[in-house]
Amino acid sequence: MTSTFLPFWISKNPPYIKSSLERGKELRLKQQYFWVAASLFDIVRRFKKSKRAWNEFPDQVAIQLNDTHPTLAVVELQRILIDQEGLE
């Protein structure tokens, strides 16, 4: 039997660290990046599965940006599309 290890900052109930502390800020950033990256990866995976052309991506995908995620989601989507998918 294998078990999956997830770092504590990914788990559903991570230890609470005040955001006013530096390590709390770092923890929040790691958590936010993880969820943003996972969500965008899934969005791109589903789009590619549809076999549509990349020029249809903006018409087929809507991403709601709220809270602090916009700062991470925009650049992460750019990274995925440029670095992983080879788009220009």
Buried (B, 14 or more C-beta within 10 A) or exposed (E): EEEEEEEEBEEEEBEEBEEEEEEEEEBBBBBBBBBBBEBBEEBBEEBEEEEEEEEEBEEEBEEEEEEEBEEBBEEBBEEBBEEEEEEE
